[in-house]
């Protein structure tokens, strides 16, 4: 017993003072008939500073409260402790009270229909061994009691019973526990949708650059056409003056010859400017229309346009990769 008993620190002076105060309150409340409060005070006093006197008073309180099984167990424990301490009067008093209560006990007899391996039975939350509890008349306090049974792989079982004051015996049969439902199989998760292929770097920049160059070329082309038109008008004006001056009887004057040269020069500049303007405008329109989008560039179909102007005319080179 000394090896299995739990170690407990000796109560301090403060613990003893608290326990004494609780004991006095419990005695007073019991004399006033407030048994539930009195038993709670005495039980706490016994927990803080266990003594034979407090234990026997707690047993008397529980007996008056109708908790015959609790009082019986406390009287038996008090009798044993008092005898070990040489307190024979208390030991005989507690033993007699325990014997009187034993004849009036309420007992619960449990039967197990199918003792499943690993079964655990609880009575009011206190765990019982299935083998030890089966067929035994367990002393219990009268009133409501909850019986539960559980086992691995089985559904738990529970029952509430009303236990009448003794002497009496209540028999309860714990049925065979039903099998627990099998866990639902986890459905495989559907695979995530495929991700779109990442755009190659530089696709958007390439398309924007070509589009920008197209607008620039178109602007230059429009400016060239405008300049060519101005020089064309000037050439026609000069040609009109030359025609008017050379149509008389005196032939062309030196001024008419100079105007004629100016008209030729203006006409040449007009032709070059208009031609280059049309070329640049056409190149700009083509570059804007065929500037690669992200989808086409990813597919590997870039298109490029290279305009060029020379003294003998203009060129527009269109290329690509497929």
C-alpha positions, 0 to 999 in steps of 0.5 A, a space after each residue: 500500500 505504501 508503494 502504490 499510494 500517491 505522494 502528498 505534500 504535508 498541509 501547510 499552516 495556511 492549509 490547516 487554517 483553511 480546512 478548519 474554517 471549511 469544517 466549521 462552516 460545514 458543521 454549521 450548515 449541516 445543523 441548519 439542514 442545508 445538507 448539499 452546501 454542508 457536504 460540499 464544505 466538508 468535502 473540500 476541507 477533507 481535500 485540503 487537510 485530510 483527517 479522520 474526524 472530517 471524513 466521519 463528519 462527511 460520511 454523516 452528512 452524505 448519509 443524511 443527504 441520502 447518498 448511502 453508497 458514498 456514506 458507506 464507503 466513507 465510514 469504512 475508510 474512516 474505520 480503517 484509518 481510525 484503527 490504524 491511528 489507535 482511535 478505537 472509539 471512532 473505529 468502532 463507531 464508523 464500523 457500526 454505521 457502515 454495517 447498518 448502511 450496507 444492509 440498506 444499499 442500492 446496488 446496480 448489477 450490470 450484464 454484458 451481452 457481448 464482451 467486445 475486446 477493449 470494451 470500457 464501461 463508465 458509470 456516471 463518468 467513472 470508468 469500470 472494468 468490463 470484466 470486474 463490473 459484470 455480474 457484481 452488485 455495485 453499491 451506488 447512490 440512489 437517483 439518476 445514473 448514466 451508464 455508457 459502453 464503448 469499444 474500438 470499431 463499435 458505436 457507443 451505447 448509453 442509458 440513463 436509469 433511475 435507482 430507488 433507495 435501498 435495499 434494492 438491486 437494479 439489473 441493466 444489460 448492455 447489448 452487443 455494440 453495433 459496428 461503427 460505419 466505415 469511413 467514407 472513401 475520399 474522392 480523388 480531387 479533379 486535376 487542376 486545369 492546364 495553365 496557358 503557356 507563358 508568353 515569350 519575353 519581348 512579345 508585347 514590346 516587339 508589337 508595340 515598337 513596330 506599331 509605333 514605327 508604323 505611326 511614325 512612318 505614316 506621319 513622315 509620309 503625310 508630311 512628305 506628301 504635303 511638302 510635295 504638294 506645295 512644291 508641285 503648286 509652285 512648279 505649276 505657277 512657275 510653268 505658267 509664268 514661263 509659258 506666258 512670257 515665252 508666248 510673245 514675239 520677242 521669245 523667252 527672256 532671261 527671267 523666263 529661262 530662270 523661272 523655267 529652271 525653278 519650275 523644273 527644280 520644284 517639279 523634281 522636288 515635288 515628285 520625290 517628296 510625294 513619292 517618298 511620302 506615299 512610300 512612307 505612308 504605305 509602309 506605316 500602314 503595313 507596319 500597323 496592320 501587321 505588327 505582331 500580337 502576343 498570340 502570333 509571336 508566341 506561335 512563331 510568326 513575326 512579320 517585319 517591314 523595312 522601307 528605304 529611299 534612294 535617289 532613283 526611287 523608293 523600296 519597301 521590303 516585307 519579310 517574315 518567319 513561318 
